[in-house]
Amino acid sequence: MRKPIQVRRLEEIRHIVHSAEHGHGSHAHHEHGAPFFTHKQEGINPYLADYNKPWSAQTATHIKENEGKRTLPMYLPMSANDTQGDGKPVNSIHLKTRMDIMNDVLDEDYKNGSVGSIYRSYFMAWLSFAIMLFALTINVYLAGVFAYLVGYYWSEKELSQTWSVEWWKGKTLISTV
Amino acid sequence: MTDNSEMMPPVQMSSVLADTKQPFLKMSTRWDYIARYLDIWKEMIKFRGYAVISFIAGIYLLFSFTIGAVIALGAATYFWELHKFRLHRLESQRSVMIGH
């Protein structure tokens, strides 16, 4: 059965259109007029469909001394006359394929701290917790071993989430639409 | 075969950018890109599991309950195809540029 037509107030429609035009930052305006950090940047390349600046690259444009200033989305090494310590070139931008990104991200290795290890650590923590409860009926010291494992896997989950979710929320990526 | 070259307009050299009517690049964060494909990854694993289970069930029922075996093996092929499509999307060679 089709949903009936939703009757919206004019203010809602105006807010939806404004958000669509000006990006996600538009809804975060203060009531007294000073804007939050906005994601949209003026004078942008028209071939870019959507421009979401990472939060770490925001410019506080509501402060007067930052008027007219812009933040670069990429790190541009102006004096890259040398290589890195191990001989690798100093590149500000890397061209990769989706497969490379996904293979790195969906890896289950704890050392990489990737998204796959978040799921694995979460599962192992709860499994250890269940075995700990069962081991309490046998021996309290045996349960202590599994209690240590609960803490270990939970901390692995937290670290993986830090480096593969929160850290990457501040890193730029350009992809095809 | 008839020759329609006189009726067709002549093909001209043009750049990739000149013909695009819409933008073709999107700038976002790494997590935003990963989040777009996370559900596809989960579905890929899910359908791969269903395909393996259906295949094992089909082999098990092959001589005892043949009709069930046929259905199970058909389901295994179906789920494998669903898994393959999602794997193809994740293994795509489409370029992305990552910055610092």
Chai-1 contact restraints between the chains, C-beta under 6 A:
chainA,res_idxA,chainB,res_idxB,connection_type,confidence,min_distance_angstrom,max_distance_angstrom,comment,restraint_id
A,Y47,B,P23,contact,1.0,0.0,6.0,A-B,restraint_1
A,Y47,B,L25,contact,1.0,0.0,6.0,A-B,restraint_2
A,L48,B,P23,contact,1.0,0.0,6.0,A-B,restraint_3
A,L48,B,L25,contact,1.0,0.0,6.0,A-B,restraint_4
A,L48,B,M27,contact,1.0,0.0,6.0,A-B,restraint_5
A,A49,B,P23,contact,1.0,0.0,6.0,A-B,restraint_6
A,A49,B,K26,contact,1.0,0.0,6.0,A-B,restraint_7
A,D50,B,K26,contact,1.0,0.0,6.0,A-B,restraint_8
A,Y51,B,M27,contact,1.0,0.0,6.0,A-B,restraint_9
A,N52,B,S28,contact,1.0,0.0,6.0,A-B,restraint_10
A,P54,B,T29,contact,1.0,0.0,6.0,A-B,restraint_11
A,M74,B,G99,contact,1.0,0.0,6.0,A-B,restraint_12
A,Y75,B,H100,contact,1.0,0.0,6.0,A-B,restraint_13
A,I93,B,M97,contact,1.0,0.0,6.0,A-B,restraint_14
A,I93,B,G99,contact,1.0,0.0,6.0,A-B,restraint_15
A,H94,B,I98,contact,1.0,0.0,6.0,A-B,restraint_16
A,L95,B,S95,contact,1.0,0.0,6.0,A-B,restraint_17
A,L95,B,M97,contact,1.0,0.0,6.0,A-B,restraint_18
A,K96,B,V96,contact,1.0,0.0,6.0,A-B,restraint_19
A,T97,B,Q93,contact,1.0,0.0,6.0,A-B,restraint_20
A,R98,B,S92,contact,1.0,0.0,6.0,A-B,restraint_21
A,R98,B,R94,contact,1.0,0.0,6.0,A-B,restraint_22
A,M99,B,E91,contact,1.0,0.0,6.0,A-B,restraint_23
A,M102,B,L90,contact,1.0,0.0,6.0,A-B,restraint_24
A,V105,B,I34,contact,1.0,0.0,6.0,A-B,restraint_25
A,L106,B,W41,contact,1.0,0.0,6.0,A-B,restraint_26
A,V165,B,W31,contact,1.0,0.0,6.0,A-B,restraint_27
A,W168,B,R30,contact,1.0,0.0,6.0,A-B,restraint_28
A,W168,B,W31,contact,1.0,0.0,6.0,A-B,restraint_29
A,K169,B,T29,contact,1.0,0.0,6.0,A-B,restraint_30
A,K169,B,W31,contact,1.0,0.0,6.0,A-B,restraint_31
A,K171,B,R30,contact,1.0,0.0,6.0,A-B,restraint_32
A,T172,B,G99,contact,1.0,0.0,6.0,A-B,restraint_33
A,L173,B,S28,contact,1.0,0.0,6.0,A-B,restraint_34
A,L173,B,R30,contact,1.0,0.0,6.0,A-B,restraint_35
A,L173,B,Y33,contact,1.0,0.0,6.0,A-B,restraint_36
A,L173,B,V96,contact,1.0,0.0,6.0,A-B,restraint_37
A,L173,B,I98,contact,1.0,0.0,6.0,A-B,restraint_38
A,I174,B,L25,contact,1.0,0.0,6.0,A-B,restraint_39
A,I174,B,M27,contact,1.0,0.0,6.0,A-B,restraint_40
A,I174,B,M97,contact,1.0,0.0,6.0,A-B,restraint_41
A,S175,B,K26,contact,1.0,0.0,6.0,A-B,restraint_42
A,S175,B,Y33,contact,1.0,0.0,6.0,A-B,restraint_43
A,S175,B,V96,contact,1.0,0.0,6.0,A-B,restraint_44
A,T176,B,F24,contact,1.0,0.0,6.0,A-B,restraint_45
A,T176,B,R94,contact,1.0,0.0,6.0,A-B,restraint_46
A,V177,B,F24,contact,1.0,0.0,6.0,A-B,restraint_47
A,V177,B,K26,contact,1.0,0.0,6.0,A-B,restraint_48
